[in-house]
């Protein structure tokens, strides 16, 4: 089984054909969505990327994942807390999946990727 997560920063659902946009802006994502599981009711815990991604890949709320700030505002205390959190890419890698990620943020978001 293959698992693909596509996380695009600042992409609104009203720009995606798979969510009803009629402007044909995202044909590749729309085609993939037709062959996949598409979440129709998904919510973000925050609008900041670092805490959002950490929450998505840890399954934890902001307060429990350790990351509540973004970018240069992330504190040493937050980094220490998130270092103890196991992220989904790490779990997948440890169970035999080949993992690949393209990420401009780096930091702890890279953990678990080949």
VOKOL-559727 format. One record per atom (N, C-alpha, C, O): residue number from 1; residue in three letters; atom name; x, y, z. Coordinates in nm, 3 decimals, always signed. Layout:
{NUM,ALA,CA,{X,Y,Z}},
...
END
This chain:
{1,UNK,N,{+0.084,-0.118,+0.000}},
{1,UNK,CA,{+0.000,+0.000,+0.000}},
{1,UNK,C,{+0.088,+0.124,+0.000}},
{1,UNK,O,{+0.187,+0.131,+0.074}},
{2,UNK,N,{+0.053,+0.220,-0.082}},
{2,UNK,CA,{+0.124,+0.348,-0.087}},
{2,UNK,C,{+0.045,+0.453,-0.010}},
{2,UNK,O,{-0.078,+0.454,-0.012}},
{3,UNK,N,{+0.118,+0.539,+0.057}},
{3,UNK,CA,{+0.057,+0.650,+0.129}},
{3,UNK,C,{+0.121,+0.777,+0.078}},
{3,UNK,O,{+0.244,+0.791,+0.082}},
{4,UNK,N,{+0.041,+0.870,+0.032}},
{4,UNK,CA,{+0.093,+0.998,-0.018}},
{4,UNK,C,{+0.023,+1.110,+0.056}},
{4,UNK,O,{-0.100,+1.120,+0.054}},
{5,UNK,N,{+0.100,+1.194,+0.121}},
{5,UNK,CA,{+0.047,+1.315,+0.183}},
{5,UNK,C,{+0.091,+1.431,+0.098}},
{5,UNK,O,{+0.210,+1.447,+0.069}},
{6,UNK,N,{-0.003,+1.513,+0.058}},
{6,UNK,CA,{+0.031,+1.636,-0.012}},
{6,UNK,C,{-0.009,+1.750,+0.079}},
{6,UNK,O,{-0.128,+1.771,+0.106}},
{7,UNK,N,{+0.089,+1.822,+0.126}},
{7,UNK,CA,{+0.064,+1.937,+0.211}},
{7,UNK,C,{+0.118,+2.058,+0.137}},
{7,UNK,O,{+0.238,+2.069,+0.114}},
{8,UNK,N,{+0.028,+2.148,+0.100}},
{8,UNK,CA,{+0.068,+2.267,+0.027}},
{8,UNK,C,{+0.032,+2.387,+0.115}},
{8,UNK,O,{-0.084,+2.409,+0.151}},
{9,UNK,N,{+0.133,+2.463,+0.149}},
{9,UNK,CA,{+0.113,+2.580,+0.234}},
{9,UNK,C,{+0.034,+2.686,+0.157}},
{9,UNK,O,{+0.070,+2.720,+0.044}},
{10,UNK,N,{-0.069,+2.737,+0.215}},
{10,UNK,CA,{-0.149,+2.847,+0.162}},
{10,UNK,C,{-0.228,+2.812,+0.037}},
{10,UNK,O,{-0.254,+2.900,-0.046}},
{11,UNK,N,{-0.268,+2.687,+0.021}},
{11,UNK,CA,{-0.355,+2.648,-0.089}},
{11,UNK,C,{-0.496,+2.629,-0.034}},
{11,UNK,O,{-0.520,+2.543,+0.051}},
{12,UNK,N,{-0.587,+2.708,-0.084}},
{12,UNK,CA,{-0.724,+2.704,-0.035}},
{12,UNK,C,{-0.806,+2.600,-0.110}},
{12,UNK,O,{-0.783,+2.577,-0.229}},
{13,UNK,N,{-0.900,+2.538,-0.041}},
{13,UNK,CA,{-0.983,+2.436,-0.105}},
{13,UNK,C,{-1.067,+2.492,-0.219}},
{13,UNK,O,{-1.101,+2.418,-0.311}},
{14,UNK,N,{-1.101,+2.621,-0.215}},
{14,UNK,CA,{-1.185,+2.676,-0.323}},
{14,UNK,C,{-1.106,+2.696,-0.452}},
{14,UNK,O,{-1.160,+2.748,-0.550}},
{15,UNK,N,{-0.979,+2.657,-0.454}},
{15,UNK,CA,{-0.898,+2.661,-0.576}},
{15,UNK,C,{-0.875,+2.521,-0.635}},
{15,UNK,O,{-0.809,+2.507,-0.739}},
{16,UNK,N,{-0.928,+2.419,-0.569}},
{16,UNK,CA,{-0.909,+2.281,-0.612}},
{16,UNK,C,{-1.034,+2.225,-0.677}},
{16,UNK,O,{-1.144,+2.235,-0.621}},
{17,UNK,N,{-1.018,+2.168,-0.795}},
{17,UNK,CA,{-1.131,+2.108,-0.864}},
{17,UNK,C,{-1.196,+1.997,-0.783}},
{17,UNK,O,{-1.318,+1.982,-0.787}},
{18,UNK,N,{-1.117,+1.918,-0.711}},
{18,UNK,CA,{-1.172,+1.808,-0.633}},
{18,UNK,C,{-1.260,+1.856,-0.519}},
{18,UNK,O,{-1.334,+1.778,-0.459}},
{19,UNK,N,{-1.254,+1.985,-0.489}},
{19,UNK,CA,{-1.341,+2.044,-0.387}},
{19,UNK,C,{-1.443,+2.142,-0.448}},
{19,UNK,O,{-1.504,+2.221,-0.377}},
{20,UNK,N,{-1.459,+2.136,-0.582}},
{20,UNK,CA,{-1.566,+2.212,-0.644}},
{20,UNK,C,{-1.527,+2.332,-0.729}},
{20,UNK,O,{-1.614,+2.393,-0.789}},
{21,UNK,N,{-1.399,+2.367,-0.737}},
{21,UNK,CA,{-1.359,+2.480,-0.821}},
{21,UNK,C,{-1.375,+2.440,-0.968}},
{21,UNK,O,{-1.333,+2.331,-1.007}},
{22,UNK,N,{-1.435,+2.526,-1.048}},
{22,UNK,CA,{-1.461,+2.496,-1.190}},
{22,UNK,C,{-1.355,+2.555,-1.283}},
{22,UNK,O,{-1.375,+2.554,-1.405}},
{23,UNK,N,{-1.244,+2.607,-1.230}},
{23,UNK,CA,{-1.147,+2.678,-1.313}},
{23,UNK,C,{-1.033,+2.591,-1.365}},
{23,UNK,O,{-0.944,+2.644,-1.432}},
{24,UNK,N,{-1.031,+2.462,-1.339}},
{24,UNK,CA,{-0.928,+2.369,-1.387}},
{24,UNK,C,{-0.786,+2.419,-1.353}},
{24,UNK,O,{-0.698,+2.422,-1.439}},
{25,UNK,N,{-0.767,+2.458,-1.228}},
{25,UNK,CA,{-0.636,+2.507,-1.183}},
{25,UNK,C,{-0.544,+2.396,-1.135}},
{25,UNK,O,{-0.422,+2.412,-1.133}},
{26,UNK,N,{-0.602,+2.281,-1.095}},
{26,UNK,CA,{-0.523,+2.176,-1.031}},
{26,UNK,C,{-0.554,+2.039,-1.090}},
{26,UNK,O,{-0.597,+1.949,-1.017}},
{27,UNK,N,{-0.532,+2.020,-1.220}},
{27,UNK,CA,{-0.573,+1.894,-1.282}},
{27,UNK,C,{-0.500,+1.771,-1.225}},
{27,UNK,O,{-0.561,+1.665,-1.215}},
{28,UNK,N,{-0.374,+1.783,-1.190}},
{28,UNK,CA,{-0.302,+1.667,-1.138}},
{28,UNK,C,{-0.350,+1.627,-0.999}},
{28,UNK,O,{-0.368,+1.509,-0.971}},
{29,UNK,N,{-0.370,+1.725,-0.913}},
{29,UNK,CA,{-0.423,+1.696,-0.780}},
{29,UNK,C,{-0.565,+1.640,-0.793}},
{29,UNK,O,{-0.601,+1.546,-0.721}},
{30,UNK,N,{-0.645,+1.696,-0.882}},
{30,UNK,CA,{-0.782,+1.649,-0.901}},
{30,UNK,C,{-0.785,+1.504,-0.950}},
{30,UNK,O,{-0.868,+1.425,-0.905}},
{31,UNK,N,{-0.696,+1.470,-1.041}},
{31,UNK,CA,{-0.689,+1.333,-1.093}},
{31,UNK,C,{-0.647,+1.237,-0.982}},
{31,UNK,O,{-0.705,+1.129,-0.969}},
{32,UNK,N,{-0.549,+1.275,-0.903}},
{32,UNK,CA,{-0.507,+1.192,-0.791}},
{32,UNK,C,{-0.622,+1.174,-0.691}},
{32,UNK,O,{-0.642,+1.065,-0.638}},
{33,UNK,N,{-0.696,+1.280,-0.666}},
{33,UNK,CA,{-0.808,+1.274,-0.571}},
{33,UNK,C,{-0.916,+1.177,-0.618}},
{33,UNK,O,{-0.980,+1.111,-0.536}},
{34,UNK,N,{-0.937,+1.167,-0.749}},
{34,UNK,CA,{-1.038,+1.075,-0.803}},
{34,UNK,C,{-1.003,+0.930,-0.772}},
{34,UNK,O,{-1.092,+0.846,-0.759}},
{35,UNK,N,{-0.873,+0.900,-0.760}},
{35,UNK,CA,{-0.827,+0.763,-0.740}},
{35,UNK,C,{-0.791,+0.735,-0.594}},
{35,UNK,O,{-0.737,+0.629,-0.562}},
{36,UNK,N,{-0.820,+0.829,-0.506}},
{36,UNK,CA,{-0.770,+0.821,-0.369}},
{36,UNK,C,{-0.881,+0.845,-0.268}},
{36,UNK,O,{-0.999,+0.858,-0.303}},
{37,UNK,N,{-0.841,+0.852,-0.144}},
{37,UNK,CA,{-0.930,+0.893,-0.036}},
{37,UNK,C,{-0.920,+1.044,-0.026}},
{37,UNK,O,{-0.811,+1.099,-0.012}},
{38,UNK,N,{-1.032,+1.110,-0.031}},
{38,UNK,CA,{-1.036,+1.255,-0.023}},
{38,UNK,C,{-1.111,+1.295,+0.103}},
{38,UNK,O,{-1.227,+1.258,+0.121}},
{39,UNK,N,{-1.047,+1.370,+0.188}},
{39,UNK,CA,{-1.111,+1.416,+0.310}},
{39,UNK,C,{-1.202,+1.534,+0.278}},
{39,UNK,O,{-1.155,+1.637,+0.228}},
{40,UNK,N,{-1.327,+1.520,+0.306}},
{40,UNK,CA,{-1.422,+1.626,+0.276}},
{40,UNK,C,{-1.447,+1.718,+0.395}},
{40,UNK,O,{-1.499,+1.828,+0.378}},
{41,UNK,N,{-1.412,+1.673,+0.513}},
{41,UNK,CA,{-1.426,+1.757,+0.633}},
{41,UNK,C,{-1.295,+1.747,+0.713}},
{41,UNK,O,{-1.282,+1.665,+0.803}},
{42,UNK,N,{-1.202,+1.831,+0.678}},
{42,UNK,CA,{-1.074,+1.836,+0.749}},
{42,UNK,C,{-1.054,+1.978,+0.800}},
{42,UNK,O,{-1.091,+2.075,+0.733}},
{43,UNK,N,{-0.998,+1.988,+0.917}},
{43,UNK,CA,{-0.981,+2.118,+0.980}},
{43,UNK,C,{-0.839,+2.134,+1.027}},
{43,UNK,O,{-0.775,+2.037,+1.069}},
{44,UNK,N,{-0.790,+2.254,+1.021}},
{44,UNK,CA,{-0.655,+2.284,+1.069}},
{44,UNK,C,{-0.662,+2.333,+1.213}},
{44,UNK,O,{-0.755,+2.403,+1.252}},
{45,UNK,N,{-0.562,+2.295,+1.290}},
{45,UNK,CA,{-0.559,+2.339,+1.430}},
{45,UNK,C,{-0.508,+2.482,+1.443}},
{45,UNK,O,{-0.529,+2.546,+1.546}},
{46,UNK,N,{-0.442,+2.531,+1.340}},
{46,UNK,CA,{-0.390,+2.667,+1.340}},
{46,UNK,C,{-0.354,+2.705,+1.197}},
{46,UNK,O,{-0.347,+2.618,+1.110}},
{47,UNK,N,{-0.332,+2.833,+1.172}},
{47,UNK,CA,{-0.294,+2.875,+1.037}},
{47,UNK,C,{-0.143,+2.888,+1.021}},
{47,UNK,O,{-0.097,+2.930,+0.915}},
{48,UNK,N,{-0.065,+2.854,+1.122}},
{48,UNK,CA,{+0.081,+2.861,+1.113}},
{48,UNK,C,{+0.137,+2.724,+1.073}},
{48,UNK,O,{+0.093,+2.621,+1.126}},
{49,UNK,N,{+0.232,+2.722,+0.980}},
{49,UNK,CA,{+0.280,+2.597,+0.920}},
{49,UNK,C,{+0.348,+2.504,+1.019}},
{49,UNK,O,{+0.312,+2.387,+1.027}},
{50,UNK,N,{+0.446,+2.552,+1.095}},
{50,UNK,CA,{+0.521,+2.463,+1.185}},
{50,UNK,C,{+0.431,+2.389,+1.284}},
{50,UNK,O,{+0.439,+2.266,+1.292}},
{51,UNK,N,{+0.345,+2.458,+1.358}},
{51,UNK,CA,{+0.260,+2.383,+1.450}},
{51,UNK,C,{+0.157,+2.295,+1.378}},
{51,UNK,O,{+0.123,+2.187,+1.427}},
{52,UNK,N,{+0.108,+2.339,+1.263}},
{52,UNK,CA,{+0.012,+2.259,+1.187}},
{52,UNK,C,{+0.074,+2.128,+1.140}},
{52,UNK,O,{+0.017,+2.021,+1.162}},
{53,UNK,N,{+0.189,+2.136,+1.075}},
{53,UNK,CA,{+0.255,+2.014,+1.027}},
{53,UNK,C,{+0.290,+1.921,+1.141}},
{53,UNK,O,{+0.275,+1.799,+1.130}},
{54,UNK,N,{+0.337,+1.978,+1.251}},
{54,UNK,CA,{+0.371,+1.895,+1.367}},
{54,UNK,C,{+0.248,+1.823,+1.419}},
{54,UNK,O,{+0.255,+1.706,+1.455}},
{55,UNK,N,{+0.136,+1.892,+1.423}},
{55,UNK,CA,{+0.012,+1.831,+1.469}},
{55,UNK,C,{-0.036,+1.723,+1.371}},
{55,UNK,O,{-0.077,+1.615,+1.414}},
{56,UNK,N,{-0.029,+1.751,+1.242}},
{56,UNK,CA,{-0.072,+1.653,+1.141}},
{56,UNK,C,{+0.010,+1.524,+1.153}},
{56,UNK,O,{-0.047,+1.415,+1.152}},
{57,UNK,N,{+0.142,+1.536,+1.165}},
{57,UNK,CA,{+0.228,+1.419,+1.163}},
{57,UNK,C,{+0.253,+1.357,+1.301}},
{57,UNK,O,{+0.320,+1.254,+1.311}},
{58,UNK,N,{+0.201,+1.419,+1.406}},
{58,UNK,CA,{+0.213,+1.357,+1.538}},
{58,UNK,C,{+0.077,+1.309,+1.590}},
{58,UNK,O,{+0.071,+1.222,+1.676}},
{59,UNK,N,{-0.030,+1.366,+1.537}},
{59,UNK,CA,{-0.163,+1.334,+1.587}},
{59,UNK,C,{-0.194,+1.402,+1.719}},
{59,UNK,O,{-0.292,+1.368,+1.785}},
{60,UNK,N,{-0.111,+1.497,+1.757}},
{60,UNK,CA,{-0.125,+1.564,+1.886}},
{60,UNK,C,{-0.171,+1.709,+1.867}},
{60,UNK,O,{-0.144,+1.771,+1.764}},
{61,UNK,N,{-0.239,+1.760,+1.967}},
{61,UNK,CA,{-0.274,+1.902,+1.965}},
{61,UNK,C,{-0.147,+1.985,+1.981}},
{61,UNK,O,{-0.042,+1.932,+2.016}},
{62,UNK,N,{-0.158,+2.113,+1.955}},
{62,UNK,CA,{-0.042,+2.202,+1.965}},
{62,UNK,C,{+0.023,+2.193,+2.103}},
{62,UNK,O,{+0.145,+2.183,+2.115}},
{63,UNK,N,{-0.059,+2.197,+2.205}},
{63,UNK,CA,{-0.007,+2.196,+2.341}},
{63,UNK,C,{+0.067,+2.066,+2.372}},
{63,UNK,O,{+0.164,+2.067,+2.449}},
{64,UNK,N,{+0.023,+1.955,+2.314}},
{64,UNK,CA,{+0.085,+1.826,+2.343}},
{64,UNK,C,{+0.202,+1.793,+2.250}},
{64,UNK,O,{+0.291,+1.717,+2.288}},
{65,UNK,N,{+0.203,+1.849,+2.131}},
{65,UNK,CA,{+0.315,+1.822,+2.039}},
{65,UNK,C,{+0.437,+1.904,+2.079}},
{65,UNK,O,{+0.551,+1.866,+2.049}},
{66,UNK,N,{+0.414,+2.016,+2.147}},
{66,UNK,CA,{+0.525,+2.100,+2.191}},
{66,UNK,C,{+0.547,+2.223,+2.106}},
{66,UNK,O,{+0.612,+2.317,+2.151}},
{67,UNK,N,{+0.494,+2.225,+1.985}},
{67,UNK,CA,{+0.517,+2.339,+1.896}},
{67,UNK,C,{+0.391,+2.424,+1.888}},
{67,UNK,O,{+0.287,+2.380,+1.840}},
{68,UNK,N,{+0.403,+2.547,+1.937}},
{68,UNK,CA,{+0.290,+2.640,+1.929}},
{68,UNK,C,{+0.324,+2.764,+1.846}},
{68,UNK,O,{+0.235,+2.840,+1.809}},
{69,UNK,N,{+0.452,+2.783,+1.818}},
{69,UNK,CA,{+0.496,+2.899,+1.740}},
{69,UNK,C,{+0.544,+2.855,+1.602}},
{69,UNK,O,{+0.548,+2.735,+1.572}},
{70,UNK,N,{+0.578,+2.951,+1.519}},
{70,UNK,CA,{+0.624,+2.923,+1.383}},
{70,UNK,C,{+0.756,+2.993,+1.355}},
{70,UNK,O,{+0.783,+3.102,+1.405}},
{71,UNK,N,{+0.839,+2.925,+1.274}},
{71,UNK,CA,{+0.963,+2.984,+1.224}},
{71,UNK,C,{+1.056,+3.029,+1.336}},
{71,UNK,O,{+1.082,+2.954,+1.429}},
{72,UNK,N,{+1.106,+3.152,+1.325}},
{72,UNK,CA,{+1.205,+3.199,+1.423}},
{72,UNK,C,{+1.147,+3.218,+1.563}},
{72,UNK,O,{+1.222,+3.240,+1.659}},
{73,UNK,N,{+1.016,+3.210,+1.576}},
{73,UNK,CA,{+0.954,+3.224,+1.709}},
{73,UNK,C,{+0.949,+3.094,+1.788}},
{73,UNK,O,{+0.915,+3.094,+1.906}},
{74,UNK,N,{+0.984,+2.981,+1.722}},
{74,UNK,CA,{+0.988,+2.853,+1.793}},
{74,UNK,C,{+1.099,+2.860,+1.896}},
{74,UNK,O,{+1.213,+2.894,+1.863}},
{75,UNK,N,{+1.067,+2.829,+2.022}},
{75,UNK,CA,{+1.162,+2.842,+2.131}},
{75,UNK,C,{+1.244,+2.714,+2.151}},
{75,UNK,O,{+1.209,+2.608,+2.100}},
{76,UNK,N,{+1.351,+2.726,+2.225}},
{76,UNK,CA,{+1.433,+2.609,+2.260}},
{76,UNK,C,{+1.350,+2.507,+2.339}},
{76,UNK,O,{+1.366,+2.387,+2.321}},
{77,UNK,N,{+1.263,+2.556,+2.424}},
{77,UNK,CA,{+1.176,+2.466,+2.502}},
{77,UNK,C,{+1.084,+2.386,+2.409}},
{77,UNK,O,{+1.064,+2.267,+2.430}},
{78,UNK,N,{+1.028,+2.452,+2.308}},
{78,UNK,CA,{+0.942,+2.383,+2.211}},
{78,UNK,C,{+1.022,+2.277,+2.135}},
{78,UNK,O,{+0.974,+2.165,+2.115}},
{79,UNK,N,{+1.143,+2.312,+2.094}},
{79,UNK,CA,{+1.228,+2.217,+2.021}},
{79,UNK,C,{+1.262,+2.096,+2.108}},
{79,UNK,O,{+1.266,+1.983,+2.059}},
{80,UNK,N,{+1.287,+2.120,+2.235}},
{80,UNK,CA,{+1.317,+2.009,+2.326}},
{80,UNK,C,{+1.196,+1.916,+2.340}},
{80,UNK,O,{+1.211,+1.794,+2.342}},
{81,UNK,N,{+1.077,+1.976,+2.349}},
{81,UNK,CA,{+0.955,+1.895,+2.363}},
{81,UNK,C,{+0.926,+1.815,+2.237}},
{81,UNK,O,{+0.892,+1.697,+2.245}},
{82,UNK,N,{+0.940,+1.877,+2.121}},
{82,UNK,CA,{+0.907,+1.807,+1.996}},
{82,UNK,C,{+1.010,+1.698,+1.966}},
{82,UNK,O,{+0.980,+1.603,+1.893}},
{83,UNK,N,{+1.130,+1.710,+2.018}},
{83,UNK,CA,{+1.232,+1.607,+1.995}},
{83,UNK,C,{+1.191,+1.473,+2.056}},
{83,UNK,O,{+1.243,+1.369,+2.016}},
{84,UNK,N,{+1.099,+1.475,+2.151}},
{84,UNK,CA,{+1.052,+1.352,+2.217}},
{84,UNK,C,{+0.928,+1.294,+2.151}},
{84,UNK,O,{+0.882,+1.186,+2.187}},
{85,UNK,N,{+0.873,+1.366,+2.054}},
{85,UNK,CA,{+0.750,+1.324,+1.986}},
{85,UNK,C,{+0.786,+1.239,+1.864}},
{85,UNK,O,{+0.873,+1.276,+1.785}},
{86,UNK,N,{+0.720,+1.125,+1.850}},
{86,UNK,CA,{+0.740,+1.040,+1.733}},
{86,UNK,C,{+0.645,+1.086,+1.624}},
{86,UNK,O,{+0.524,+1.099,+1.646}},
{87,UNK,N,{+0.701,+1.111,+1.506}},
{87,UNK,CA,{+0.621,+1.160,+1.393}},
{87,UNK,C,{+0.586,+1.046,+1.298}},
{87,UNK,O,{+0.658,+0.946,+1.291}},
{88,UNK,N,{+0.476,+1.061,+1.225}},
{88,UNK,CA,{+0.429,+0.958,+1.134}},
{88,UNK,C,{+0.536,+0.910,+1.035}},
{88,UNK,O,{+0.548,+0.790,+1.015}},
{89,UNK,N,{+0.614,+0.999,+0.973}},
{89,UNK,CA,{+0.718,+0.948,+0.883}},
{89,UNK,C,{+0.818,+0.855,+0.954}},
{89,UNK,O,{+0.868,+0.761,+0.892}},
{90,UNK,N,{+0.846,+0.880,+1.080}},
{90,UNK,CA,{+0.935,+0.792,+1.156}},
{90,UNK,C,{+0.870,+0.655,+1.177}},
{90,UNK,O,{+0.935,+0.552,+1.164}},
{91,UNK,N,{+0.741,+0.657,+1.211}},
{91,UNK,CA,{+0.669,+0.530,+1.230}},
{91,UNK,C,{+0.667,+0.450,+1.100}},
{91,UNK,O,{+0.693,+0.330,+1.101}},
{92,UNK,N,{+0.636,+0.517,+0.990}},
{92,UNK,CA,{+0.632,+0.448,+0.860}},
{92,UNK,C,{+0.768,+0.391,+0.823}},
{92,UNK,O,{+0.778,+0.277,+0.779}},
{93,UNK,N,{+0.872,+0.470,+0.841}},
{93,UNK,CA,{+1.007,+0.423,+0.809}},
{93,UNK,C,{+1.045,+0.302,+0.894}},
{93,UNK,O,{+1.103,+0.206,+0.844}},
{94,UNK,N,{+1.011,+0.307,+1.022}},
{94,UNK,CA,{+1.045,+0.199,+1.114}},
{94,UNK,C,{+0.965,+0.072,+1.086}},
{94,UNK,O,{+1.002,-0.036,+1.134}},
{95,UNK,N,{+0.856,+0.082,+1.010}},
{95,UNK,CA,{+0.777,-0.037,+0.977}},
{95,UNK,C,{+0.802,-0.084,+0.834}},
{95,UNK,O,{+0.729,-0.168,+0.781}},
{96,UNK,N,{+0.907,-0.029,+0.771}},
{96,UNK,CA,{+0.948,-0.080,+0.641}},
{96,UNK,C,{+0.912,+0.003,+0.520}},
{96,UNK,O,{+0.949,-0.034,+0.408}},
{97,UNK,N,{+0.843,+0.113,+0.538}},
{97,UNK,CA,{+0.811,+0.199,+0.425}},
{97,UNK,C,{+0.935,+0.276,+0.380}},
{97,UNK,O,{+1.019,+0.313,+0.462}},
{98,UNK,N,{+0.944,+0.298,+0.251}},
{98,UNK,CA,{+1.040,+0.394,+0.199}},
{98,UNK,C,{+0.973,+0.529,+0.206}},
{98,UNK,O,{+0.861,+0.546,+0.157}},
{99,UNK,N,{+1.039,+0.624,+0.266}},
{99,UNK,CA,{+0.977,+0.755,+0.287}},
{99,UNK,C,{+1.052,+0.861,+0.209}},
{99,UNK,O,{+1.174,+0.857,+0.196}},
{100,UNK,N,{+0.977,+0.956,+0.156}},
{100,UNK,CA,{+1.035,+1.064,+0.077}},
{100,UNK,C,{+0.957,+1.190,+0.105}},
{100,UNK,O,{+0.833,+1.189,+0.106}},
{101,UNK,N,{+1.027,+1.297,+0.128}},
{101,UNK,CA,{+0.960,+1.423,+0.152}},
{101,UNK,C,{+1.033,+1.538,+0.088}},
{101,UNK,O,{+1.156,+1.541,+0.085}},
{102,UNK,N,{+0.958,+1.631,+0.037}},
{102,UNK,CA,{+1.014,+1.756,-0.015}},
{102,UNK,C,{+0.964,+1.864,+0.080}},
{102,UNK,O,{+0.844,+1.884,+0.095}},
{103,UNK,N,{+1.058,+1.932,+0.143}},
{103,UNK,CA,{+1.021,+2.025,+0.249}},
{103,UNK,C,{+1.119,+2.139,+0.252}},
{103,UNK,O,{+1.240,+2.117,+0.264}},
{104,UNK,N,{+1.070,+2.261,+0.240}},
{104,UNK,CA,{+1.158,+2.376,+0.246}},
{104,UNK,C,{+1.182,+2.420,+0.390}},
{104,UNK,O,{+1.271,+2.501,+0.416}},
{105,UNK,N,{+1.105,+2.367,+0.484}},
{105,UNK,CA,{+1.119,+2.409,+0.622}},
{105,UNK,C,{+1.236,+2.341,+0.693}},
{105,UNK,O,{+1.307,+2.403,+0.773}},
{106,UNK,N,{+1.257,+2.213,+0.663}},
{106,UNK,CA,{+1.364,+2.142,+0.731}},
{106,UNK,C,{+1.326,+2.113,+0.874}},
{106,UNK,O,{+1.218,+2.062,+0.901}},
{107,UNK,N,{+1.415,+2.147,+0.965}},
{107,UNK,CA,{+1.392,+2.130,+1.110}},
{107,UNK,C,{+1.351,+1.988,+1.142}},
{107,UNK,O,{+1.399,+1.892,+1.080}},
{108,UNK,N,{+1.262,+1.973,+1.239}},
{108,UNK,CA,{+1.213,+1.843,+1.282}},
{108,UNK,C,{+1.121,+1.781,+1.178}},
{108,UNK,O,{+1.091,+1.662,+1.186}},
{109,UNK,N,{+1.076,+1.860,+1.081}},
{109,UNK,CA,{+0.988,+1.806,+0.978}},
{109,UNK,C,{+1.057,+1.701,+0.893}},
{109,UNK,O,{+0.990,+1.621,+0.827}},
{110,UNK,N,{+1.190,+1.698,+0.892}},
{110,UNK,CA,{+1.266,+1.603,+0.811}},
{110,UNK,C,{+1.276,+1.465,+0.877}},
{110,UNK,O,{+1.309,+1.367,+0.810}},
{111,UNK,N,{+1.247,+1.457,+1.006}},
{111,UNK,CA,{+1.266,+1.330,+1.077}},
{111,UNK,C,{+1.181,+1.220,+1.016}},
{111,UNK,O,{+1.060,+1.236,+0.995}},
{112,UNK,N,{+1.245,+1.107,+0.989}},
{112,UNK,CA,{+1.174,+0.991,+0.937}},
{112,UNK,C,{+1.177,+0.975,+0.788}},
{112,UNK,O,{+1.128,+0.875,+0.736}},
{113,UNK,N,{+1.233,+1.072,+0.719}},
{113,UNK,CA,{+1.239,+1.061,+0.572}},
{113,UNK,C,{+1.375,+1.009,+0.528}},
{113,UNK,O,{+1.479,+1.050,+0.579}},
{114,UNK,N,{+1.371,+0.916,+0.429}},
{114,UNK,CA,{+1.495,+0.867,+0.369}},
{114,UNK,C,{+1.563,+0.978,+0.293}},
{114,UNK,O,{+1.669,+0.957,+0.235}},
END
